């Protein structure tokens, strides 16, 4: 597909960019080359290629859910800058 300088200027305007005439000419050549490559990719026969989510095989490691004991509140809040009644004290966000 051939992109004209006018098409490049229209695309640039939609992207809120200003292009000079020479920049529009260069952009039209580059966009035409990109679309030409995409057209080549569209010619490939991919009917036997299965859709995939990842290029490399990836498996999610699952683990068994086990109930464990909680940490004591004193141990959890020991490193907190401020703690009160076993809870973290933080500055107010909404006034």
Jmol script that loads the backbone (N, CA, C; Angstrom):
load data "model"
ATOM      1  N   UNK A   1       0.847  -1.179   0.000  1.00  0.00           N
ATOM      2  CA  UNK A   1       0.000   0.000   0.000  1.00  0.00           C
ATOM      3  C   UNK A   1       0.889   1.237   0.000  1.00  0.00           C
ATOM      4  N   UNK A   2       0.567   2.161  -0.845  1.00  0.00           N
ATOM      5  CA  UNK A   2       1.362   3.383  -0.981  1.00  0.00           C
ATOM      6  C   UNK A   2       0.725   4.487  -0.144  1.00  0.00           C
ATOM      7  N   UNK A   3       1.520   5.075   0.723  1.00  0.00           N
ATOM      8  CA  UNK A   3       1.088   6.197   1.547  1.00  0.00           C
ATOM      9  C   UNK A   3       1.625   7.471   0.897  1.00  0.00           C
ATOM     10  N   UNK A   4       0.745   8.411   0.631  1.00  0.00           N
ATOM     11  CA  UNK A   4       1.167   9.678   0.032  1.00  0.00           C
ATOM     12  C   UNK A   4       1.612  10.647   1.125  1.00  0.00           C
ATOM     13  N   UNK A   5       2.232  11.736   0.692  1.00  0.00           N
ATOM     14  CA  UNK A   5       2.643  12.766   1.650  1.00  0.00           C
ATOM     15  C   UNK A   5       1.431  13.369   2.352  1.00  0.00           C
ATOM     16  N   UNK A   6       0.328  13.478   1.611  1.00  0.00           N
ATOM     17  CA  UNK A   6      -0.901  14.016   2.216  1.00  0.00           C
ATOM     18  C   UNK A   6      -1.434  13.070   3.292  1.00  0.00           C
ATOM     19  N   UNK A   7      -1.361  11.763   3.011  1.00  0.00           N
ATOM     20  CA  UNK A   7      -1.777  10.782   4.024  1.00  0.00           C
ATOM     21  C   UNK A   7      -0.893  10.888   5.266  1.00  0.00           C
ATOM     22  N   UNK A   8       0.412  11.033   5.050  1.00  0.00           N
ATOM     23  CA  UNK A   8       1.352  11.157   6.165  1.00  0.00           C
ATOM     24  C   UNK A   8       1.057  12.414   6.981  1.00  0.00           C
ATOM     25  N   UNK A   9       0.728  13.508   6.299  1.00  0.00           N
ATOM     26  CA  UNK A   9       0.391  14.745   7.015  1.00  0.00           C
ATOM     27  C   UNK A   9      -0.896  14.579   7.824  1.00  0.00           C
ATOM     28  N   UNK A  10      -1.867  13.863   7.248  1.00  0.00           N
ATOM     29  CA  UNK A  10      -3.130  13.629   7.963  1.00  0.00           C
ATOM     30  C   UNK A  10      -2.894  12.781   9.211  1.00  0.00           C
ATOM     31  N   UNK A  11      -2.079  11.736   9.069  1.00  0.00           N
ATOM     32  CA  UNK A  11      -1.744  10.878  10.210  1.00  0.00           C
ATOM     33  C   UNK A  11      -1.004  11.686  11.264  1.00  0.00           C
ATOM     34  N   UNK A  12      -0.079  12.528  10.826  1.00  0.00           N
ATOM     35  CA  UNK A  12       0.678  13.367  11.758  1.00  0.00           C
ATOM     36  C   UNK A  12      -0.253  14.334  12.485  1.00  0.00           C
ATOM     37  N   UNK A  13      -1.221  14.892  11.771  1.00  0.00           N
ATOM     38  CA  UNK A  13      -2.159  15.814  12.407  1.00  0.00           C
ATOM     39  C   UNK A  13      -3.002  15.084  13.453  1.00  0.00           C
ATOM     40  N   UNK A  14      -3.423  13.857  13.149  1.00  0.00           N
ATOM     41  CA  UNK A  14      -4.185  13.071  14.117  1.00  0.00           C
ATOM     42  C   UNK A  14      -3.352  12.754  15.357  1.00  0.00           C
ATOM     43  N   UNK A  15      -2.033  12.620  15.163  1.00  0.00           N
ATOM     44  CA  UNK A  15      -1.125  12.354  16.285  1.00  0.00           C
ATOM     45  C   UNK A  15      -0.624  13.640  16.929  1.00  0.00           C
ATOM     46  N   UNK A  16      -1.185  14.772  16.500  1.00  0.00           N
ATOM     47  CA  UNK A  16      -0.809  16.089  17.024  1.00  0.00           C
ATOM     48  C   UNK A  16       0.676  16.384  16.783  1.00  0.00           C
ATOM     49  N   UNK A  17       1.141  16.040  15.568  1.00  0.00           N
ATOM     50  CA  UNK A  17       2.522  16.310  15.174  1.00  0.00           C
ATOM     51  C   UNK A  17       2.517  17.263  13.985  1.00  0.00           C
ATOM     52  N   UNK A  18       3.538  18.081  13.920  1.00  0.00           N
ATOM     53  CA  UNK A  18       3.704  18.966  12.767  1.00  0.00           C
ATOM     54  C   UNK A  18       4.858  18.427  11.934  1.00  0.00           C
ATOM     55  N   UNK A  19       4.597  18.240  10.642  1.00  0.00           N
ATOM     56  CA  UNK A  19       5.635  17.762   9.736  1.00  0.00           C
ATOM     57  C   UNK A  19       5.840  18.769   8.611  1.00  0.00           C
ATOM     58  N   UNK A  20       7.097  19.003   8.298  1.00  0.00           N
ATOM     59  CA  UNK A  20       7.391  19.829   7.128  1.00  0.00           C
ATOM     60  C   UNK A  20       7.163  18.962   5.888  1.00  0.00           C
ATOM     61  N   UNK A  21       7.246  19.548   4.715  1.00  0.00           N
ATOM     62  CA  UNK A  21       7.033  18.788   3.484  1.00  0.00           C
ATOM     63  C   UNK A  21       8.072  17.682   3.330  1.00  0.00           C
ATOM     64  N   UNK A  22       9.327  17.989   3.661  1.00  0.00           N
ATOM     65  CA  UNK A  22      10.377  16.969   3.533  1.00  0.00           C
ATOM     66  C   UNK A  22      10.170  15.849   4.555  1.00  0.00           C
ATOM     67  N   UNK A  23       9.735  16.205   5.759  1.00  0.00           N
ATOM     68  CA  UNK A  23       9.464  15.189   6.777  1.00  0.00           C
ATOM     69  C   UNK A  23       8.268  14.332   6.392  1.00  0.00           C
ATOM     70  N   UNK A  24       7.260  14.948   5.787  1.00  0.00           N
ATOM     71  CA  UNK A  24       6.087  14.199   5.340  1.00  0.00           C
ATOM     72  C   UNK A  24       6.454  13.231   4.225  1.00  0.00           C
ATOM     73  N   UNK A  25       7.340  13.668   3.330  1.00  0.00           N
ATOM     74  CA  UNK A  25       7.782  12.782   2.243  1.00  0.00           C
ATOM     75  C   UNK A  25       8.540  11.587   2.805  1.00  0.00           C
ATOM     76  N   UNK A  26       9.420  11.832   3.764  1.00  0.00           N
ATOM     77  CA  UNK A  26      10.186  10.747   4.375  1.00  0.00           C
ATOM     78  C   UNK A  26       9.259   9.809   5.158  1.00  0.00           C
ATOM     79  N   UNK A  27       8.301  10.396   5.883  1.00  0.00           N
ATOM     80  CA  UNK A  27       7.365   9.584   6.655  1.00  0.00           C
ATOM     81  C   UNK A  27       6.508   8.719   5.739  1.00  0.00           C
ATOM     82  N   UNK A  28       6.102   9.268   4.583  1.00  0.00           N
ATOM     83  CA  UNK A  28       5.286   8.481   3.655  1.00  0.00           C
ATOM     84  C   UNK A  28       6.072   7.297   3.107  1.00  0.00           C
ATOM     85  N   UNK A  29       7.365   7.486   2.825  1.00  0.00           N
ATOM     86  CA  UNK A  29       8.207   6.380   2.361  1.00  0.00           C
ATOM     87  C   UNK A  29       8.338   5.312   3.441  1.00  0.00           C
ATOM     88  N   UNK A  30       8.582   5.746   4.678  1.00  0.00           N
ATOM     89  CA  UNK A  30       8.764   4.798   5.770  1.00  0.00           C
ATOM     90  C   UNK A  30       7.469   4.037   6.083  1.00  0.00           C
ATOM     91  N   UNK A  31       6.350   4.748   6.094  1.00  0.00           N
ATOM     92  CA  UNK A  31       5.072   4.084   6.351  1.00  0.00           C
ATOM     93  C   UNK A  31       4.717   3.113   5.223  1.00  0.00           C
ATOM     94  N   UNK A  32       5.019   3.483   3.987  1.00  0.00           N
ATOM     95  CA  UNK A  32       4.776   2.597   2.844  1.00  0.00           C
ATOM     96  C   UNK A  32       5.620   1.332   2.969  1.00  0.00           C
ATOM     97  N   UNK A  33       6.873   1.488   3.403  1.00  0.00           N
ATOM     98  CA  UNK A  33       7.744   0.324   3.570  1.00  0.00           C
ATOM     99  C   UNK A  33       7.214  -0.598   4.668  1.00  0.00           C
ATOM    100  N   UNK A  34       6.731  -0.014   5.755  1.00  0.00           N
ATOM    101  CA  UNK A  34       6.176  -0.816   6.854  1.00  0.00           C
ATOM    102  C   UNK A  34       4.942  -1.581   6.377  1.00  0.00           C
ATOM    103  N   UNK A  35       4.028  -0.896   5.696  1.00  0.00           N
ATOM    104  CA  UNK A  35       2.824  -1.551   5.207  1.00  0.00           C
ATOM    105  C   UNK A  35       3.142  -2.593   4.139  1.00  0.00           C
ATOM    106  N   UNK A  36       4.179  -2.353   3.339  1.00  0.00           N
ATOM    107  CA  UNK A  36       4.615  -3.349   2.365  1.00  0.00           C
ATOM    108  C   UNK A  36       5.095  -4.613   3.039  1.00  0.00           C
ATOM    109  N   UNK A  37       5.811  -4.467   4.138  1.00  0.00           N
ATOM    110  CA  UNK A  37       6.277  -5.635   4.890  1.00  0.00           C
ATOM    111  C   UNK A  37       5.097  -6.390   5.491  1.00  0.00           C
ATOM    112  N   UNK A  38       4.112  -5.667   5.999  1.00  0.00           N
ATOM    113  CA  UNK A  38       2.922  -6.314   6.569  1.00  0.00           C
ATOM    114  C   UNK A  38       2.172  -7.073   5.479  1.00  0.00           C
ATOM    115  N   UNK A  39       2.106  -6.513   4.280  1.00  0.00           N
ATOM    116  CA  UNK A  39       1.462  -7.224   3.177  1.00  0.00           C
ATOM    117  C   UNK A  39       2.191  -8.528   2.860  1.00  0.00           C
ATOM    118  N   UNK A  40       3.518  -8.523   2.944  1.00  0.00           N
ATOM    119  CA  UNK A  40       4.278  -9.755   2.738  1.00  0.00           C
ATOM    120  C   UNK A  40       3.922 -10.781   3.805  1.00  0.00           C
ATOM    121  N   UNK A  41       3.782 -10.325   5.045  1.00  0.00           N
ATOM    122  CA  UNK A  41       3.422 -11.240   6.128  1.00  0.00           C
ATOM    123  C   UNK A  41       2.025 -11.822   5.919  1.00  0.00           C
ATOM    124  N   UNK A  42       1.128 -11.038   5.337  1.00  0.00           N
ATOM    125  CA  UNK A  42      -0.225 -11.525   5.085  1.00  0.00           C
ATOM    126  C   UNK A  42      -0.260 -12.605   4.017  1.00  0.00           C
ATOM    127  N   UNK A  43       0.775 -12.732   3.216  1.00  0.00           N
ATOM    128  CA  UNK A  43       0.835 -13.751   2.170  1.00  0.00           C
ATOM    129  C   UNK A  43       1.255 -15.115   2.713  1.00  0.00           C
ATOM    130  N   UNK A  44       1.744 -15.161   3.926  1.00  0.00           N
ATOM    131  CA  UNK A  44       2.193 -16.425   4.501  1.00  0.00           C
ATOM    132  C   UNK A  44       1.013 -17.328   4.810  1.00  0.00           C
ATOM    133  N   UNK A  45       1.214 -18.643   4.605  1.00  0.00           N
ATOM    134  CA  UNK A  45       0.186 -19.617   4.938  1.00  0.00           C
ATOM    135  C   UNK A  45       0.358 -20.012   6.405  1.00  0.00           C
ATOM    136  N   UNK A  46      -0.561 -19.577   7.231  1.00  0.00           N
ATOM    137  CA  UNK A  46      -0.493 -19.881   8.659  1.00  0.00           C
ATOM    138  C   UNK A  46      -1.659 -20.775   9.089  1.00  0.00           C
ATOM    139  N   UNK A  47      -2.266 -21.454   8.121  1.00  0.00           N
ATOM    140  CA  UNK A  47      -3.427 -22.287   8.435  1.00  0.00           C
ATOM    141  C   UNK A  47      -3.075 -23.451   9.359  1.00  0.00           C
ATOM    142  N   UNK A  48      -1.835 -23.913   9.318  1.00  0.00           N
ATOM    143  CA  UNK A  48      -1.441 -25.056  10.156  1.00  0.00           C
ATOM    144  C   UNK A  48      -0.731 -24.631  11.437  1.00  0.00           C
ATOM    145  N   UNK A  49      -0.674 -23.330  11.709  1.00  0.00           N
ATOM    146  CA  UNK A  49      -0.012 -22.819  12.905  1.00  0.00           C
ATOM    147  C   UNK A  49      -1.063 -22.627  13.994  1.00  0.00           C
ATOM    148  N   UNK A  50      -0.817 -23.252  15.130  1.00  0.00           N
ATOM    149  CA  UNK A  50      -1.761 -23.132  16.237  1.00  0.00           C
ATOM    150  C   UNK A  50      -1.587 -21.782  16.935  1.00  0.00           C
ATOM    151  N   UNK A  51      -2.702 -21.178  17.352  1.00  0.00           N
ATOM    152  CA  UNK A  51      -2.588 -19.931  18.113  1.00  0.00           C
ATOM    153  C   UNK A  51      -1.858 -20.186  19.425  1.00  0.00           C
ATOM    154  N   UNK A  52      -1.085 -19.198  19.869  1.00  0.00           N
ATOM    155  CA  UNK A  52      -0.375 -19.359  21.124  1.00  0.00           C
ATOM    156  C   UNK A  52      -0.333 -18.060  21.891  1.00  0.00           C
ATOM    157  N   UNK A  53      -0.152 -18.196  23.189  1.00  0.00           N
ATOM    158  CA  UNK A  53      -0.084 -17.016  24.049  1.00  0.00           C
ATOM    159  C   UNK A  53       1.358 -16.628  24.333  1.00  0.00           C
ATOM    160  N   UNK A  54       2.268 -17.614  24.315  1.00  0.00           N
ATOM    161  CA  UNK A  54       3.685 -17.360  24.585  1.00  0.00           C
ATOM    162  C   UNK A  54       4.519 -18.046  23.521  1.00  0.00           C
ATOM    163  N   UNK A  55       5.636 -17.446  23.199  1.00  0.00           N
ATOM    164  CA  UNK A  55       6.527 -18.029  22.201  1.00  0.00           C
ATOM    165  C   UNK A  55       7.200 -19.274  22.754  1.00  0.00           C
ATOM    166  N   UNK A  56       7.586 -19.225  24.001  1.00  0.00           N
ATOM    167  CA  UNK A  56       8.205 -20.381  24.635  1.00  0.00           C
ATOM    168  C   UNK A  56       7.183 -21.040  25.552  1.00  0.00           C
ATOM    169  N   UNK A  57       7.269 -22.347  25.715  1.00  0.00           N
ATOM    170  CA  UNK A  57       6.306 -23.003  26.600  1.00  0.00           C
ATOM    171  C   UNK A  57       6.448 -22.498  28.035  1.00  0.00           C
ATOM    172  N   UNK A  58       5.344 -22.083  28.602  1.00  0.00           N
ATOM    173  CA  UNK A  58       5.364 -21.573  29.968  1.00  0.00           C
ATOM    174  C   UNK A  58       4.269 -22.278  30.753  1.00  0.00           C
ATOM    175  N   UNK A  59       4.634 -22.768  31.907  1.00  0.00           N
ATOM    176  CA  UNK A  59       3.670 -23.424  32.771  1.00  0.00           C
ATOM    177  C   UNK A  59       3.616 -22.675  34.088  1.00  0.00           C
ATOM    178  N   UNK A  60       2.427 -22.583  34.642  1.00  0.00           N
ATOM    179  CA  UNK A  60       2.256 -21.935  35.931  1.00  0.00           C
ATOM    180  C   UNK A  60       2.455 -22.979  37.019  1.00  0.00           C
ATOM    181  N   UNK A  61       3.446 -22.769  37.861  1.00  0.00           N
ATOM    182  CA  UNK A  61       3.643 -23.756  38.930  1.00  0.00           C
ATOM    183  C   UNK A  61       2.556 -23.585  39.986  1.00  0.00           C
ATOM    184  N   UNK A  62       1.857 -24.643  40.253  1.00  0.00           N
ATOM    185  CA  UNK A  62       0.823 -24.604  41.277  1.00  0.00           C
ATOM    186  C   UNK A  62       1.367 -25.215  42.550  1.00  0.00           C
ATOM    187  N   UNK A  63       0.898 -24.728  43.651  1.00  0.00           N
ATOM    188  CA  UNK A  63       1.275 -25.307  44.930  1.00  0.00           C
ATOM    189  C   UNK A  63       0.010 -25.579  45.703  1.00  0.00           C
ATOM    190  N   UNK A  64       0.132 -26.444  46.628  1.00  0.00           N
ATOM    191  CA  UNK A  64      -1.003 -26.795  47.451  1.00  0.00           C
ATOM    192  C   UNK A  64      -1.278 -25.685  48.455  1.00  0.00           C
ATOM    193  N   UNK A  65      -2.526 -25.315  48.614  1.00  0.00           N
ATOM    194  CA  UNK A  65      -2.888 -24.317  49.611  1.00  0.00           C
ATOM    195  C   UNK A  65      -2.889 -24.967  50.980  1.00  0.00           C
ATOM    196  N   UNK A  66      -2.101 -24.407  51.853  1.00  0.00           N
ATOM    197  CA  UNK A  66      -2.013 -24.941  53.207  1.00  0.00           C
ATOM    198  C   UNK A  66      -2.288 -23.818  54.194  1.00  0.00           C
ATOM    199  N   UNK A  67      -3.044 -24.148  55.229  1.00  0.00           N
ATOM    200  CA  UNK A  67      -3.300 -23.190  56.287  1.00  0.00           C
ATOM    201  C   UNK A  67      -2.088 -23.195  57.204  1.00  0.00           C
ATOM    202  N   UNK A  68      -1.546 -22.004  57.415  1.00  0.00           N
ATOM    203  CA  UNK A  68      -0.393 -21.886  58.305  1.00  0.00           C
ATOM    204  C   UNK A  68      -0.740 -20.916  59.422  1.00  0.00           C
ATOM    205  N   UNK A  69       0.086 -20.910  60.418  1.00  0.00           N
ATOM    206  CA  UNK A  69      -0.182 -20.004  61.530  1.00  0.00           C
ATOM    207  C   UNK A  69       0.187 -18.572  61.137  1.00  0.00           C
ATOM    208  N   UNK A  70      -0.520 -17.620  61.716  1.00  0.00           N
ATOM    209  CA  UNK A  70      -0.246 -16.213  61.458  1.00  0.00           C
ATOM    210  C   UNK A  70       0.967 -15.770  62.261  1.00  0.00           C
ATOM    211  N   UNK A  71       1.576 -14.683  61.797  1.00  0.00           N
ATOM    212  CA  UNK A  71       2.660 -14.093  62.565  1.00  0.00           C
ATOM    213  C   UNK A  71       2.058 -13.350  63.752  1.00  0.00           C
ATOM    214  N   UNK A  72       2.737 -13.321  64.854  1.00  0.00           N
ATOM    215  CA  UNK A  72       2.242 -12.526  65.981  1.00  0.00           C
ATOM    216  C   UNK A  72       2.270 -11.035  65.615  1.00  0.00           C
ATOM    217  N   UNK A  73       1.245 -10.307  66.055  1.00  0.00           N
ATOM    218  CA  UNK A  73       1.131  -8.888  65.714  1.00  0.00           C
ATOM    219  C   UNK A  73       2.361  -8.106  66.145  1.00  0.00           C
ATOM    220  N   UNK A  74       2.920  -8.449  67.280  1.00  0.00           N
ATOM    221  CA  UNK A  74       4.102  -7.737  67.772  1.00  0.00           C
ATOM    222  C   UNK A  74       5.282  -7.921  66.820  1.00  0.00           C
ATOM    223  N   UNK A  75       5.411  -9.114  66.255  1.00  0.00           N
ATOM    224  CA  UNK A  75       6.518  -9.384  65.332  1.00  0.00           C
ATOM    225  C   UNK A  75       6.306  -8.648  63.998  1.00  0.00           C
ATOM    226  N   UNK A  76       5.065  -8.584  63.551  1.00  0.00           N
ATOM    227  CA  UNK A  76       4.761  -7.927  62.279  1.00  0.00           C
ATOM    228  C   UNK A  76       4.980  -6.420  62.384  1.00  0.00           C
ATOM    229  N   UNK A  77       4.551  -5.828  63.477  1.00  0.00           N
ATOM    230  CA  UNK A  77       4.648  -4.372  63.615  1.00  0.00           C
ATOM    231  C   UNK A  77       5.959  -3.907  64.236  1.00  0.00           C
ATOM    232  N   UNK A  78       6.877  -4.815  64.489  1.00  0.00           N
ATOM    233  CA  UNK A  78       8.135  -4.454  65.144  1.00  0.00           C
ATOM    234  C   UNK A  78       8.951  -3.454  64.315  1.00  0.00           C
ATOM    235  N   UNK A  79       8.932  -3.569  63.010  1.00  0.00           N
ATOM    236  CA  UNK A  79       9.735  -2.687  62.161  1.00  0.00           C
ATOM    237  C   UNK A  79       8.943  -1.504  61.613  1.00  0.00           C
ATOM    238  N   UNK A  80       7.690  -1.377  61.993  1.00  0.00           N
ATOM    239  CA  UNK A  80       6.865  -0.275  61.497  1.00  0.00           C
ATOM    240  C   UNK A  80       7.316   1.034  62.124  1.00  0.00           C
ATOM    241  N   UNK A  81       7.303   2.124  61.349  1.00  0.00           N
ATOM    242  CA  UNK A  81       7.669   3.421  61.922  1.00  0.00           C
ATOM    243  C   UNK A  81       6.755   3.784  63.089  1.00  0.00           C
ATOM    244  N   UNK A  82       5.453   3.491  62.914  1.00  0.00           N
ATOM    245  CA  UNK A  82       4.499   3.736  63.989  1.00  0.00           C
ATOM    246  C   UNK A  82       3.483   2.607  64.002  1.00  0.00           C
ATOM    247  N   UNK A  83       3.182   2.123  65.189  1.00  0.00           N
ATOM    248  CA  UNK A  83       2.172   1.080  65.346  1.00  0.00           C
ATOM    249  C   UNK A  83       1.335   1.416  66.571  1.00  0.00           C
ATOM    250  N   UNK A  84       0.068   1.026  66.499  1.00  0.00           N
ATOM    251  CA  UNK A  84      -0.837   1.310  67.610  1.00  0.00           C
ATOM    252  C   UNK A  84      -1.840   0.168  67.724  1.00  0.00           C
ATOM    253  N   UNK A  85      -1.932  -0.454  68.855  1.00  0.00           N
ATOM    254  CA  UNK A  85      -2.846  -1.552  69.135  1.00  0.00           C
ATOM    255  C   UNK A  85      -2.690  -2.690  68.126  1.00  0.00           C
ATOM    256  N   UNK A  86      -1.456  -3.008  67.762  1.00  0.00           N
ATOM    257  CA  UNK A  86      -1.192  -4.110  66.841  1.00  0.00           C
ATOM    258  C   UNK A  86      -1.483  -3.792  65.387  1.00  0.00           C
ATOM    259  N   UNK A  87      -1.660  -2.523  65.051  1.00  0.00           N
ATOM    260  CA  UNK A  87      -1.938  -2.115  63.668  1.00  0.00           C
ATOM    261  C   UNK A  87      -0.929  -1.063  63.234  1.00  0.00           C
ATOM    262  N   UNK A  88      -0.753  -0.949  61.923  1.00  0.00           N
ATOM    263  CA  UNK A  88       0.129   0.075  61.382  1.00  0.00           C
ATOM    264  C   UNK A  88      -0.560   1.425  61.476  1.00  0.00           C
ATOM    265  N   UNK A  89       0.168   2.412  61.927  1.00  0.00           N
ATOM    266  CA  UNK A  89      -0.385   3.770  61.977  1.00  0.00           C
ATOM    267  C   UNK A  89       0.211   4.541  60.800  1.00  0.00           C
ATOM    268  N   UNK A  90      -0.669   5.099  59.967  1.00  0.00           N
ATOM    269  CA  UNK A  90      -0.232   5.836  58.784  1.00  0.00           C
ATOM    270  C   UNK A  90      -0.827   7.235  58.815  1.00  0.00           C
ATOM    271  N   UNK A  91      -0.191   8.188  58.150  1.00  0.00           N
ATOM    272  CA  UNK A  91      -0.747   9.537  58.122  1.00  0.00           C
ATOM    273  C   UNK A  91      -2.082   9.548  57.354  1.00  0.00           C
ATOM    274  N   UNK A  92      -2.975  10.455  57.739  1.00  0.00           N
ATOM    275  CA  UNK A  92      -4.258  10.520  57.032  1.00  0.00           C
ATOM    276  C   UNK A  92      -4.059  10.941  55.577  1.00  0.00           C
ATOM    277  N   UNK A  93      -4.859  10.351  54.705  1.00  0.00           N
ATOM    278  CA  UNK A  93      -4.754  10.659  53.293  1.00  0.00           C
ATOM    279  C   UNK A  93      -5.836  11.641  52.877  1.00  0.00           C
ATOM    280  N   UNK A  94      -7.023  11.472  53.410  1.00  0.00           N
ATOM    281  CA  UNK A  94      -8.145  12.343  53.087  1.00  0.00           C
ATOM    282  C   UNK A  94      -8.369  13.278  54.265  1.00  0.00           C
ATOM    283  N   UNK A  95      -8.455  14.551  53.972  1.00  0.00           N
ATOM    284  CA  UNK A  95      -8.656  15.518  55.036  1.00  0.00           C
ATOM    285  C   UNK A  95     -10.115  15.888  55.173  1.00  0.00           C
TER     286      UNK A  95
END
end "model"
wireframe off; spacefill off
backbone 0.3
color backbone group
